[in-house]
């Protein structure tokens, strides 16, 4: 049994007091990208805005601010309120002013400060600070990417890595932060398999094949109908997303390039998207965003004419998420509208329509895949591939209707035969 001794409690200093303020600050942040963003913002505040107030290195300035918060909370609060006032003044400038600051981003300046104070045991009346933030008056009419714009990006993509990143973002709807944690073990193709072959059960809609991870449907060359992508794997935020056959093929093409650059096939624990070079070092959300932004600029999708109040009408990464949401919500579903909507929210990493949906609305991953398949044509970017999928879907529906018609005819024939037998039996009496 692990025990804490009296000597440890009586050594005169607690664990927090022996740990540097920035170390405690970093310990309180789980996600690598959030840690980088918070650190960058905090350094901008302490070494930039508070350049004449604090002294020394970034680490020394953080320690000075923490000591001020503990020894003189009123002065520390006054300092924070002055920061808010400075930023609020910039947000009141004309939108075309070079020093204009977007009011919607004000809170991002204070999240690192709050984390630094909280992790070092400093209490602050944050509600009072938040009440000084300016109101957002710059709501713009933003939208998601459309298919033709994504097609343009693909034409200007610099290699298989960029192409795979664009198609994965468009067909999964995942946030850019999810790219950093993706490993090859998080990607699994899904096939149509023979009934009883390890997939889900027949859904009652006349399908002769169910879904499964193993390609045991009798055709070794069969292509996957989609692929499962575990986003934020190995974390509490993990959730199942899916990508189209088009995106899966692009990832497999990139896998060959990946193996050539590293000199060996990727291991399950290796990152899917890596930095440029011969080392299998995972990429960062900033690098993924930079890759896609280069393709968007080359395609003419990031020129000044598309700006509104210093903002582009389509967010570079969230634009794919909006494309996914629109394409899926506009797709027909076999399920009830409510259950279909909840499942689509799951596939975006949301809890559902309400917070309790995750607890009370349980669904199997293959049920989610069946729901996703209804949206695959709308999520496919290449026109020819989408036309093939649409034609195949229509052919399947025709076959289902023909099977249903044959079953109805067989049922009617059986009823006629049974009725004839009854009439004959009555006549013989």
C-alpha distance (Angstrom), angle and dihedral (degrees) to the residues before:
residue distance angle dihedral
X1 . . .
X2 3.83 . .
X3 3.82 111.5 .
X4 3.80 137.1 -174.6
X5 3.79 113.5 -138.0
X6 3.79 128.2 -142.3
X7 3.79 89.2 -119.3
X8 3.80 90.0 61.4
X9 3.80 91.2 53.0
X10 3.80 93.6 44.5
X11 3.82 98.8 46.8
X12 3.81 89.3 104.4
X13 3.79 97.1 -114.7
X14 3.77 133.1 70.0
X15 3.78 126.2 -138.4
X16 3.81 91.9 -102.0
X17 3.79 93.7 51.2
X18 3.82 91.3 53.9
X19 3.80 93.2 49.7
X20 3.77 122.5 82.8
X21 3.84 113.3 -111.0
X22 3.81 92.9 -119.7
X23 3.81 91.5 50.4
X24 3.80 89.9 55.8
X25 3.80 88.8 45.4
X26 3.82 91.4 54.8
X27 3.81 92.8 43.7
X28 3.78 89.3 60.9
X29 3.82 93.9 58.4
X30 3.80 118.6 75.2
X31 3.79 104.9 -178.8
X32 3.80 116.1 74.9
X33 3.80 94.1 -143.3
X34 3.82 91.7 50.0
X35 3.81 89.5 49.5
X36 3.80 90.9 52.6
X37 3.81 93.2 46.2
X38 3.82 94.3 46.9
X39 3.81 91.6 46.8
X40 3.79 92.4 49.6
X41 3.81 92.4 49.5
X42 3.80 93.6 44.6
X43 3.81 91.0 50.4
X44 3.81 89.8 50.2
X45 3.80 89.5 54.1
X46 3.81 99.3 43.1
X47 3.80 98.3 38.7
X48 3.80 97.5 32.5
X49 3.79 116.6 28.8
X50 3.82 92.6 26.6
X51 3.80 94.9 38.6
X52 3.83 93.2 122.4
X53 3.80 95.2 39.4
X54 3.81 100.6 52.2
X55 3.79 129.7 39.7
X56 3.77 139.6 -147.6
X57 3.79 132.1 18.0
X58 3.78 125.6 -16.8
X59 3.83 90.4 -95.6
X60 3.81 92.1 48.8
X61 3.80 92.4 48.2
X62 3.82 91.0 51.5
X63 3.81 89.9 51.2
X64 3.84 90.9 49.1
X65 3.80 91.5 51.5
X66 3.81 91.7 49.4
X67 3.82 91.4 49.2
X68 3.82 89.3 50.0
X69 3.80 90.7 51.1
X70 3.79 91.1 52.5
X71 3.81 98.9 41.4
X72 3.81 99.9 36.4
X73 3.85 112.1 16.9
X74 3.82 92.5 171.3
X75 3.78 92.6 57.2
X76 3.81 91.4 45.4
X77 3.81 89.6 52.0
X78 3.80 90.5 49.1
X79 3.80 88.9 52.6
X80 3.81 91.7 51.8
X81 3.80 92.0 47.8
X82 3.82 89.8 51.3
X83 3.81 89.4 53.1
X84 3.80 88.6 52.5
X85 3.79 91.1 49.2
X86 3.82 92.5 51.6
X87 3.80 92.5 49.8
X88 3.80 91.7 44.0
X89 3.79 89.1 55.0
X90 3.81 91.1 55.1
X91 3.81 91.4 49.7
X92 3.82 89.4 56.7
X93 3.82 91.9 60.1
X94 3.81 120.7 102.5
X95 3.78 112.0 -79.5
X96 3.80 92.1 -116.9
X97 3.84 92.8 52.5
X98 3.83 112.7 113.6
X99 3.84 90.8 -131.0
X100 3.81 94.4 48.7
X101 3.81 113.3 131.4
X102 3.80 122.4 -154.8
X103 3.84 108.6 -118.7
X104 3.80 91.3 -145.8
X105 3.82 89.0 65.3
X106 3.82 97.4 52.0
X107 3.80 94.1 94.9
X108 3.81 90.3 55.9
X109 3.81 88.9 67.3
X110 3.79 92.4 57.4
X111 3.81 101.0 42.8
X112 3.84 92.4 78.2
X113 3.81 91.1 46.1
X114 3.78 91.1 51.4
X115 3.81 91.5 47.6
X116 3.83 91.1 49.9
X117 3.80 92.0 50.5
X118 3.80 95.5 41.9
X119 3.81 94.1 50.0
X120 3.81 90.2 49.7
X121 3.79 94.6 49.1
X122 3.80 98.1 -108.0
X123 3.78 116.6 145.4
X124 3.80 118.7 -147.6
X125 3.85 132.0 175.5
X126 3.81 92.2 -116.1
X127 3.81 93.1 171.1
X128 3.79 87.6 64.0
X129 3.81 90.0 50.4
X130 3.81 93.0 47.6
X131 3.79 91.2 51.0
X132 3.82 89.0 64.8
X133 3.81 93.5 59.3
X134 3.82 115.9 112.8
X135 3.78 119.5 -110.1
X136 3.78 116.8 -106.1
X137 3.78 108.0 -106.8
X138 3.76 98.3 159.0
X139 3.78 103.1 78.2
X140 3.80 106.7 157.1
X141 3.78 131.5 -161.4
X142 3.78 97.9 -107.9
X143 3.79 126.1 170.3
X144 3.77 142.2 176.2
X145 3.77 129.3 -91.5
X146 3.78 116.4 -83.6
X147 3.78 125.1 -139.1
X148 3.81 96.5 -101.1
X149 3.82 91.0 52.9
X150 3.80 91.7 50.9
X151 3.80 88.9 48.6
X152 3.80 88.7 54.0
X153 3.82 91.0 51.3
X154 3.79 90.6 51.7
X155 3.80 91.0 53.0
X156 3.81 90.0 55.8
X157 3.82 96.4 39.3
X158 3.83 113.0 128.5
X159 3.77 101.4 -131.3
X160 3.79 138.6 -41.5
X161 3.81 95.6 -54.1
X162 3.81 93.1 60.1
X163 3.80 91.9 43.1
X164 3.81 91.9 50.6
X165 3.82 92.3 47.5
X166 3.82 92.3 51.1
X167 3.81 94.4 48.1
X168 3.81 93.7 43.9
X169 3.81 90.5 50.9
X170 3.81 92.5 48.0
X171 3.81 98.0 44.1
X172 3.82 99.1 40.2
X173 3.81 102.1 37.4
X174 3.81 88.9 -143.3
X175 3.79 123.0 156.8
X176 3.78 118.2 -106.2
X177 3.81 90.7 -111.5
X178 3.80 89.6 66.6
X179 3.82 93.2 66.5
X180 3.79 92.2 69.3
X181 3.82 94.8 60.9
X182 3.81 98.8 41.7
X183 3.79 113.9 121.5
X184 3.78 128.4 -178.2
X185 3.82 89.0 -108.9
X186 3.82 87.5 61.6
X187 3.82 91.5 65.1
X188 3.82 119.6 77.7
X189 3.82 125.7 166.2
X190 3.81 118.0 -133.0
X191 3.80 122.3 -144.9
X192 3.78 138.8 -172.0
X193 3.79 104.3 -107.6
X194 3.78 133.3 -173.1
X195 3.80 115.3 -89.4
X196 3.78 109.5 -83.1
X197 3.80 91.4 18.4
X198 3.77 97.4 119.2
X199 3.79 100.1 -76.0
X200 3.76 131.1 103.9
X201 3.78 121.8 -64.5
X202 3.76 124.8 -90.1
X203 3.78 107.4 -74.4
X204 3.78 93.6 -141.6
X205 3.78 94.7 -110.9
X206 3.77 96.2 105.2
X207 3.80 98.4 -93.0
X208 3.79 111.6 151.9
X209 3.80 92.3 -159.0
X210 3.77 134.0 48.3
X211 3.80 131.7 -156.5
X212 3.78 126.1 -89.3
X213 3.79 143.3 153.5
X214 3.80 94.0 -120.2
X215 3.80 120.3 76.3
X216 3.81 95.3 -136.7
X217 3.75 98.1 132.4
X218 3.78 92.3 114.2
X219 3.78 97.9 -97.3
X220 3.78 111.9 91.8
X221 3.80 91.4 -168.3
X222 3.80 95.1 53.7
X223 3.79 115.2 132.4
X224 3.81 123.0 -130.7
X225 3.79 117.5 -99.9
X226 3.82 89.7 -144.2
X227 3.80 138.5 -30.4
X228 3.79 133.4 -116.5
X229 3.79 115.9 -123.9
X230 3.80 117.6 -168.1
X231 3.79 104.7 -148.4
X232 3.83 119.6 -154.9
X233 3.79 88.7 6.5
X234 3.81 118.1 -165.8
X235 3.82 91.4 23.7
X236 3.79 134.7 95.2
X237 3.81 88.9 -109.7
X238 3.84 93.3 60.6
X239 3.81 116.7 135.7
X240 3.84 137.6 163.5
X241 3.79 118.8 -101.5
X242 3.80 129.9 168.8
X243 3.78 138.8 -142.0
X244 3.79 130.2 -154.0
X245 3.83 124.5 -107.2
X246 3.81 86.3 -107.0
X247 3.82 91.7 56.9
X248 3.81 92.2 42.8
X249 3.82 90.7 53.9
X250 3.82 89.4 50.4
X251 3.83 90.6 51.6
X252 3.81 90.5 49.7
X253 3.82 89.7 51.2
X254 3.79 88.7 51.4
X255 3.81 89.3 47.9
X256 3.80 89.3 63.5
X257 3.80 90.6 51.6
X258 3.82 89.4 45.5
X259 3.82 90.7 54.4
X260 3.82 92.2 47.1
X261 3.81 93.2 51.4
X262 3.81 95.4 46.0
X263 3.80 95.2 38.3
X264 3.80 96.5 -124.3
X265 3.81 139.7 56.1
X266 3.81 113.9 -84.9
X267 3.79 118.6 -94.9
X268 3.83 119.8 -131.6
X269 3.81 89.3 -107.3
X270 3.82 94.1 51.0
X271 3.82 119.4 103.2
X272 3.79 116.4 -101.3
X273 3.79 93.8 -142.9
X274 3.79 112.3 41.8
X275 3.77 136.5 176.5
X276 3.79 118.7 -92.4
X277 3.79 111.6 -82.3
X278 3.79 142.6 53.6
X279 3.82 96.1 -64.0
X280 3.83 120.8 89.6
X281 3.81 92.2 -129.2
X282 3.78 115.1 153.7
X283 3.77 117.9 -111.9
X284 3.80 125.7 -123.3
X285 3.82 129.4 -123.1
X286 3.81 88.5 -113.8
X287 3.81 91.4 57.8
X288 3.81 92.7 47.2
X289 3.79 89.7 50.2
X290 3.81 90.7 47.8
X291 3.82 91.7 51.6
X292 3.79 93.2 52.0
X293 3.78 93.3 41.6
X294 3.82 90.0 56.6
X295 3.80 90.0 53.7
X296 3.81 90.8 47.3
X297 3.81 92.0 50.5
X298 3.78 92.1 47.4
X299 3.81 88.4 51.4
X300 3.82 90.8 52.6
X301 3.81 93.4 -111.8
X302 3.80 95.9 121.8
X303 3.83 103.9 51.1
X304 3.81 122.6 130.6
X305 3.80 91.3 -104.8
X306 3.79 89.4 71.2
X307 3.80 93.1 56.5
X308 3.77 124.5 105.9
X309 3.81 117.2 -172.0
X310 3.80 91.5 -17.2
X311 3.81 90.0 -50.9
X312 3.78 128.4 103.4
X313 3.78 116.0 -121.5
X314 3.83 90.4 -124.4
X315 3.84 121.5 45.6
X316 3.80 107.8 -129.4
X317 3.83 96.5 -124.8
X318 3.78 104.4 11.9
X319 3.80 86.3 55.6
X320 3.83 88.6 73.3
X321 3.79 90.7 49.3
X322 3.81 90.1 53.0
X323 3.81 90.7 47.3
X324 3.82 89.2 53.3
X325 3.79 93.1 47.3
X326 3.81 93.3 49.9
X327 3.82 94.5 44.6
X328 3.81 93.5 49.2
X329 3.79 96.4 43.2
X330 3.82 89.9 51.7
X331 3.82 93.0 51.1
X332 3.79 119.9 98.6
X333 3.80 117.1 -114.5
X334 3.79 135.9 -157.2
X335 3.79 90.3 -142.3
X336 3.77 128.9 76.1
X337 3.82 112.5 -78.4
X338 3.81 91.8 -111.5
X339 3.82 97.6 50.0
X340 3.82 90.1 42.9
X341 3.80 90.6 53.4
X342 3.82 92.7 48.7
X343 3.81 91.5 50.7
X344 3.78 91.8 49.6
X345 3.80 89.4 51.1
X346 3.83 88.3 52.9
X347 3.79 90.1 53.7
X348 3.82 89.3 55.2
X349 3.80 91.2 54.3
X350 3.82 93.6 -105.0
X351 3.80 123.4 134.4
X352 3.80 91.5 -122.7
X353 3.77 133.0 -96.5
X354 3.81 90.5 -43.2
X355 3.80 130.8 15.7
X356 3.83 93.4 -104.0
X357 3.81 94.1 58.0
X358 3.81 91.0 86.9
X359 3.82 90.1 57.5
X360 3.80 100.3 41.1
X361 3.81 104.3 28.2
X362 3.80 105.3 62.7
X363 3.79 118.9 178.0
X364 3.80 134.5 179.4
X365 3.79 119.0 -118.9
X366 3.82 90.7 -118.1
X367 3.80 89.9 54.6
X368 3.78 87.6 54.7
X369 3.80 89.1 48.5
X370 3.81 91.0 52.8
X371 3.79 88.4 51.9
X372 3.81 91.2 47.7
X373 3.81 92.3 51.3
X374 3.79 89.9 64.8
X375 3.82 87.8 63.1
X376 3.82 99.0 42.8
X377 3.84 94.9 97.0
X378 3.82 91.4 50.9
X379 3.82 90.8 47.2
X380 3.81 95.1 48.2
X381 3.79 110.4 102.6
X382 3.81 103.1 -165.9
X383 3.82 109.9 82.8
X384 3.80 95.1 -144.9
X385 3.81 93.0 48.7
X386 3.79 91.3 47.1
X387 3.82 90.8 50.4
X388 3.81 90.5 51.4
X389 3.80 90.8 50.2
X390 3.79 92.0 47.8
X391 3.80 92.2 49.3
X392 3.81 91.1 47.0
X393 3.81 90.5 49.4
X394 3.79 91.2 50.4
X395 3.81 90.8 48.1
X396 3.80 89.6 52.0
X397 3.79 90.7 50.6
X398 3.79 91.0 49.6
X399 3.80 90.6 51.1
X400 3.80 90.4 47.9
X401 3.79 90.6 51.3
X402 3.79 91.1 47.9
X403 3.81 91.0 49.5
X404 3.78 90.2 48.7
X405 3.81 90.2 49.0
X406 3.82 91.1 49.9
X407 3.80 90.6 49.8
X408 3.79 91.3 50.4
X409 3.82 91.6 48.4
X410 3.81 90.7 49.1
X411 3.80 89.7 49.1
X412 3.82 91.7 50.7
X413 3.81 91.6 48.2
X414 3.80 90.0 51.7
X415 3.82 90.4 50.2
X416 3.82 90.7 49.5
X417 3.80 91.6 49.1
X418 3.81 91.7 48.7
X419 3.81 90.8 47.9
X420 3.84 90.7 49.3
X421 3.80 90.1 51.0
X422 3.81 91.1 51.9
X423 3.80 92.3 48.6
X424 3.80 91.3 48.5
X425 3.79 90.8 48.3
X426 3.81 91.3 50.4
X427 3.80 92.1 48.8
X428 3.80 93.1 51.3
X429 3.79 90.0 57.6
